[in-house]
Amino acid sequence: MNYLISLVIFLVMATLIGGYAFFLVWALGGAGVPLGLVLFVSFLFVVLLLSLTVAFVARMREIKKEEQDDYRNY
């Protein structure tokens, strides 16, 4: 149960990366999407990826702290 949130974060990140790759192939493959829109979506992707990475690392630290607290209780 402790790793459920981490699994969800991983799945969301994988979906974002796949969706972004699909968008780049579609946008740069001749769809006529303006470069400004591609750069804006790229900026949003980087912000989402960084925020999810921070959330993942924070959750892993929280899990590690819970395990250390459990050892101290025995």
Phi and psi restraints in degrees (value plus and minus 20) as a CYANA .aco file:
   2 ASN   PHI     -83.8   -43.8
   2 ASN   PSI     -49.8    -9.8
   3 TYR   PHI    -115.0   -75.0
   3 TYR   PSI     -15.5    24.5
   4 LEU   PHI     -84.6   -44.6
   4 LEU   PSI     -64.4   -24.4
   5 ILE   PHI     -84.5   -44.5
   5 ILE   PSI     -59.6   -19.6
   6 SER   PHI     -83.6   -43.6
   6 SER   PSI     -59.3   -19.3
   7 LEU   PHI     -84.9   -44.9
   7 LEU   PSI     -62.3   -22.3
   8 VAL   PHI     -83.1   -43.1
   8 VAL   PSI     -63.3   -23.3
   9 ILE   PHI     -81.4   -41.4
   9 ILE   PSI     -62.5   -22.5
  10 PHE   PHI     -81.9   -41.9
  10 PHE   PSI     -64.3   -24.3
  11 LEU   PHI     -85.4   -45.4
  11 LEU   PSI     -59.0   -19.0
  12 VAL   PHI     -84.7   -44.7
  12 VAL   PSI     -62.4   -22.4
  13 MET   PHI     -83.8   -43.8
  13 MET   PSI     -62.5   -22.5
  14 ALA   PHI     -83.3   -43.3
  14 ALA   PSI     -59.8   -19.8
  15 THR   PHI     -85.8   -45.8
  15 THR   PSI     -61.6   -21.6
  16 LEU   PHI     -82.2   -42.2
  16 LEU   PSI     -63.8   -23.8
  17 ILE   PHI     -84.2   -44.2
  17 ILE   PSI     -63.5   -23.5
  18 GLY   PHI     -84.1   -44.1
  18 GLY   PSI     -63.0   -23.0
  19 GLY   PHI     -84.8   -44.8
  19 GLY   PSI     -59.3   -19.3
  20 TYR   PHI     -86.0   -46.0
  20 TYR   PSI     -62.5   -22.5
  21 ALA   PHI     -81.6   -41.6
  21 ALA   PSI     -62.7   -22.7
  22 PHE   PHI     -81.6   -41.6
  22 PHE   PSI     -62.9   -22.9
  23 PHE   PHI     -81.3   -41.3
  23 PHE   PSI     -64.5   -24.5
  24 LEU   PHI     -83.8   -43.8
  24 LEU   PSI     -62.9   -22.9
  25 VAL   PHI     -82.8   -42.8
  25 VAL   PSI     -62.1   -22.1
  26 TRP   PHI     -88.9   -48.9
  26 TRP   PSI     -66.3   -26.3
  27 ALA   PHI     -90.7   -50.7
  27 ALA   PSI     -60.2   -20.2
  28 LEU   PHI    -111.6   -71.6
  28 LEU   PSI     -23.4    16.6
  29 GLY   PHI    -111.2   -71.2
  29 GLY   PSI      -4.2    35.8
  30 GLY   PHI      90.2   130.2
  30 GLY   PSI      -4.8    35.2
  31 ALA   PHI    -100.6   -60.6
  31 ALA   PSI     -30.2     9.8
  32 GLY   PHI      57.6    97.6
  32 GLY   PSI       7.0    47.0
  33 VAL   PHI     -98.5   -58.5
  33 VAL   PSI     112.2   152.2
  34 PRO   PHI     -82.2   -42.2
  34 PRO   PSI     127.8   167.8
  35 LEU   PHI     -82.1   -42.1
  35 LEU   PSI     -54.4   -14.4
  36 GLY   PHI     -80.8   -40.8
  36 GLY   PSI     -60.0   -20.0
  37 LEU   PHI     -87.5   -47.5
  37 LEU   PSI     -59.8   -19.8
  38 VAL   PHI     -83.3   -43.3
  38 VAL   PSI     -62.5   -22.5
  39 LEU   PHI     -86.4   -46.4
  39 LEU   PSI     -58.4   -18.4
  40 PHE   PHI     -84.3   -44.3
  40 PHE   PSI     -65.8   -25.8
  41 VAL   PHI     -85.1   -45.1
  41 VAL   PSI     -56.3   -16.3
  42 SER   PHI     -84.0   -44.0
  42 SER   PSI     -60.5   -20.5
  43 PHE   PHI     -83.1   -43.1
  43 PHE   PSI     -65.1   -25.1
  44 LEU   PHI     -81.2   -41.2
  44 LEU   PSI     -59.7   -19.7
  45 PHE   PHI     -82.2   -42.2
  45 PHE   PSI     -64.8   -24.8
  46 VAL   PHI     -83.9   -43.9
  46 VAL   PSI     -62.5   -22.5
  47 VAL   PHI     -83.3   -43.3
  47 VAL   PSI     -65.2   -25.2
  48 LEU   PHI     -84.0   -44.0
  48 LEU   PSI     -62.0   -22.0
  49 LEU   PHI     -84.0   -44.0
  49 LEU   PSI     -62.8   -22.8
  50 LEU   PHI     -85.5   -45.5
  50 LEU   PSI     -62.8   -22.8
  51 SER   PHI     -86.0   -46.0
  51 SER   PSI     -59.2   -19.2
  52 LEU   PHI     -88.9   -48.9
  52 LEU   PSI     -54.7   -14.7
  53 THR   PHI     -85.5   -45.5
  53 THR   PSI     -61.9   -21.9
  54 VAL   PHI     -83.0   -43.0
  54 VAL   PSI     -62.3   -22.3
  55 ALA   PHI     -84.0   -44.0
  55 ALA   PSI     -59.8   -19.8
  56 PHE   PHI     -84.3   -44.3
  56 PHE   PSI     -66.7   -26.7
  57 VAL   PHI     -84.2   -44.2
  57 VAL   PSI     -61.1   -21.1
  58 ALA   PHI     -82.5   -42.5
  58 ALA   PSI     -60.9   -20.9
  59 ARG   PHI     -86.1   -46.1
  59 ARG   PSI     -60.4   -20.4
  60 MET   PHI     -84.8   -44.8
  60 MET   PSI     -59.1   -19.1
  61 ARG   PHI     -85.3   -45.3
  61 ARG   PSI     -58.0   -18.0
  62 GLU   PHI     -84.3   -44.3
  62 GLU   PSI     -62.2   -22.2
  63 ILE   PHI     -84.0   -44.0
  63 ILE   PSI     -62.9   -22.9
  64 LYS   PHI     -82.4   -42.4
  64 LYS   PSI     -60.7   -20.7
  65 LYS   PHI     -85.6   -45.6
  65 LYS   PSI     -60.6   -20.6
  66 GLU   PHI     -81.1   -41.1
  66 GLU   PSI     -59.7   -19.7
  67 GLU   PHI     -86.8   -46.8
  67 GLU   PSI     -59.7   -19.7
  68 GLN   PHI     -86.3   -46.3
  68 GLN   PSI     -59.0   -19.0
  69 ASP   PHI     -85.4   -45.4
  69 ASP   PSI     -56.8   -16.8
  70 ASP   PHI     -83.6   -43.6
  70 ASP   PSI     -59.0   -19.0
  71 TYR   PHI     -85.1   -45.1
  71 TYR   PSI     -55.7   -15.7
  72 ARG   PHI     -90.6   -50.6
  72 ARG   PSI     -45.4    -5.4
  73 ASN   PHI     -93.3   -53.3
  73 ASN   PSI     -37.1     2.9
